[in-house]
Amino acid sequence: MNDGPAGTPDRGGGVADLLRGNRRWAAQTERDRPGFFSALVKQQRPRYLWIGCADSRVPANEIVGLPPGEVFVHRNVANLVVHSDLNCLSVMEFGLSVLGIEDVIVCGHYGCGGVTAALQPSEGRLFDHWIRHIRDIAKFYRERLEAIEDPAARSRLLCELNVAVQVVHVEESPVVQALRKAGRTVRVHGWIYDVGDGLLRDLTSMVAEVRAFEPA
């Protein structure tokens, strides 16, 4: 069997190879950082809450160079923060209220399949109900998006706008507003990841722009 990066199995491997890869990873981690797992099991004290896309190319810990235990993660298709999504809201409440996290990162990525699909006509799938939230964003910013002739560039802009809108949704959530009212510090950041070069980009300026004109 050929191994990929960090000893992971290549595409030819089966599920059993994942278990063998896990054992190699655990052994190597313990050699590199003796006592790592015994310390990790005692308490969960992550510093960041990550709300990201379920895309397999965007692993939260790895792209920011952090080990297990540092990032509390929620992922879904197209990194949406929907106020009727009890899964996402429960993660936010647990991470902020119970674990005491102060920094929330909403991270999207260029080339997001959910965003690309939102720019196409609906096909009547269950998936289309979910990405309707992105279609609403595209409608709000229609003139700006349609001014871009290149479809790839148009999709990149919508990926950015989607992140910015979701940041505002986090800030407007009852969980965050209640904590801030109680004097707790909660910082919300909007980032986007480029799969093509592995780099993250800060969208602070776009978040500020969207905050002033966020769609209802």
C-alpha positions in Angstrom: 0.0 0.0 0.0 1.2 3.5 -0.9 0.8 6.2 1.7 -0.1 9.8 0.9 0.8 12.8 3.0 1.3 12.2 6.7 1.0 8.4 6.3 -2.6 8.5 5.1 -3.6 5.7 2.6 -4.0 6.5 -1.0 -7.2 6.2 -3.0 -6.6 2.5 -3.6 -6.8 1.6 0.1 -9.9 0.3 1.8 -11.6 1.1 5.1 -9.2 -1.2 7.0 -6.3 0.9 5.8 -7.9 3.9 7.7 -7.6 1.9 11.0 -4.0 1.1 10.2 -3.3 4.7 9.3 -4.9 5.7 12.6 -2.5 3.5 14.6 0.5 4.9 12.8 -0.7 8.5 13.4 -1.4 7.8 17.1 2.0 6.2 17.6 3.8 9.0 15.7 2.0 11.7 17.7 2.9 10.1 21.0 6.5 9.8 19.9 6.6 13.4 18.8 4.7 14.7 21.9 4.9 12.3 24.8 1.8 12.4 27.0 -0.2 14.2 24.4 -3.2 11.9 24.6 -3.3 11.5 28.3 -3.4 15.4 28.6 -6.0 15.7 25.9 -8.4 13.2 27.6 -8.5 15.2 30.8 -10.3 18.3 29.5 -11.5 19.9 26.3 -10.3 23.5 26.1 -10.4 24.6 22.5 -9.5 28.2 21.8 -11.6 28.6 18.6 -15.0 27.7 17.2 -14.8 26.9 13.5 -17.9 27.0 11.3 -16.8 25.7 7.9 -17.8 23.8 4.8 -18.1 20.0 4.8 -15.7 19.9 1.8 -13.1 17.2 2.3 -10.3 19.5 1.1 -10.7 22.0 3.9 -9.8 20.3 7.2 -10.0 22.9 9.9 -7.1 21.9 12.2 -4.6 21.2 9.4 -4.9 24.4 7.4 -4.2 26.5 10.4 -1.5 24.2 11.8 -3.1 23.3 15.0 -3.3 19.9 16.8 -6.4 18.1 18.0 -8.0 19.9 21.0 -7.5 23.5 19.8 -10.5 23.9 17.4 -14.2 23.1 18.1 -15.7 22.4 14.7 -19.0 22.5 13.0 -19.2 21.8 9.3 -22.0 21.7 6.7 -22.5 22.2 3.0 -21.4 25.8 2.2 -20.7 26.8 5.8 -24.2 28.2 6.4 -25.4 29.6 9.7 -29.2 29.2 9.5 -31.3 30.3 12.4 -33.5 27.2 12.2 -30.5 24.8 12.2 -30.5 23.4 15.7 -27.3 21.5 15.0 -25.3 24.6 14.2 -26.9 26.7 17.0 -26.3 23.9 19.6 -22.6 23.8 18.6 -22.4 27.6 18.9 -24.1 27.6 22.4 -21.9 24.7 23.7 -18.7 26.1 22.3 -19.3 29.7 23.6 -21.3 29.2 26.8 -19.9 25.9 28.1 -16.4 25.8 26.7 -15.9 29.5 27.0 -14.6 30.1 23.5 -14.2 33.7 22.5 -13.2 33.5 18.8 -15.6 32.2 16.2 -14.2 31.7 12.7 -16.6 31.3 9.7 -14.5 29.9 6.9 -15.7 29.3 3.4 -13.6 28.3 0.4 -13.3 29.1 -3.3 -14.7 26.5 -5.6 -17.4 25.6 -3.1 -19.9 23.1 -4.8 -22.8 24.5 -2.8 -22.1 28.0 -4.0 -21.6 27.0 -7.6 -24.9 25.0 -7.5 -26.7 28.1 -6.1 -25.8 30.0 -9.3 -27.6 27.3 -11.4 -31.3 26.6 -11.7 -32.8 24.4 -9.0 -33.2 20.7 -9.9 -35.8 19.9 -7.2 -33.4 18.1 -4.9 -33.3 18.1 -1.1 -30.0 19.8 -1.5 -31.7 22.7 -3.3 -33.7 23.5 -0.2 -30.4 24.0 1.7 -28.7 26.1 -0.8 -31.8 28.3 -1.2 -30.1 30.4 1.5 -27.2 31.1 -0.8 -29.6 31.8 -3.7 -31.2 34.5 -1.5 -27.8 36.1 -1.1 -27.2 35.9 -4.9 -30.5 37.6 -5.5 -29.7 40.4 -3.1 -26.4 41.0 -4.8 -27.6 40.2 -8.3 -26.4 43.4 -10.0 -22.9 43.1 -8.5 -22.7 39.4 -9.5 -24.1 39.8 -13.0 -21.6 42.6 -13.7 -18.9 39.9 -13.6 -18.7 38.0 -17.0 -16.4 35.2 -15.9 -18.4 32.5 -14.2 -15.5 31.4 -12.0 -14.9 35.0 -10.8 -18.6 35.4 -10.2 -18.6 32.2 -8.1 -15.6 33.4 -6.1 -17.3 36.6 -5.2 -20.4 34.8 -4.1 -18.2 32.5 -1.9 -16.9 35.6 -0.2 -20.3 37.2 0.1 -21.7 34.0 1.6 -19.0 34.0 4.3 -19.6 37.6 5.1 -23.4 37.1 5.5 -22.9 34.0 7.7 -20.6 36.1 10.0 -23.5 38.6 10.4 -25.8 35.7 11.1 -23.5 34.5 13.9 -23.4 38.0 15.4 -27.2 38.3 15.2 -27.8 34.9 16.8 -29.5 35.0 20.3 -26.6 33.0 21.7 -24.0 35.6 20.8 -26.2 38.6 21.6 -27.0 37.2 25.1 -23.4 36.5 25.9 -22.3 40.0 24.7 -25.1 41.6 26.8 -23.8 39.7 29.8 -20.4 41.2 29.2 -18.7 38.2 27.5 -16.2 38.7 24.7 -17.2 37.0 21.5 -15.2 37.9 18.3 -16.5 36.6 15.0 -14.1 36.4 12.0 -14.8 35.7 8.3 -12.1 33.9 6.3 -12.0 32.2 3.0 -9.6 29.4 1.9 -8.1 29.0 -1.5 -7.8 25.3 -2.3 -5.4 26.2 -5.1 -2.7 27.7 -3.0 -3.6 26.6 0.6 -3.9 30.1 1.9 -6.5 31.8 4.0 -7.7 35.3 3.4 -9.3 37.6 5.9 -12.7 39.1 4.8 -13.0 41.7 7.5 -13.7 44.6 5.1 -16.4 42.6 3.2 -18.0 41.7 6.5 -18.2 45.3 7.4 -19.8 46.1 4.0 -22.3 43.3 4.3 -23.2 44.2 7.9 -24.5 47.5 6.7 -26.6 45.9 3.9 -27.3 42.4 5.0 -30.3 40.8 3.3 -33.4 40.3 5.4 
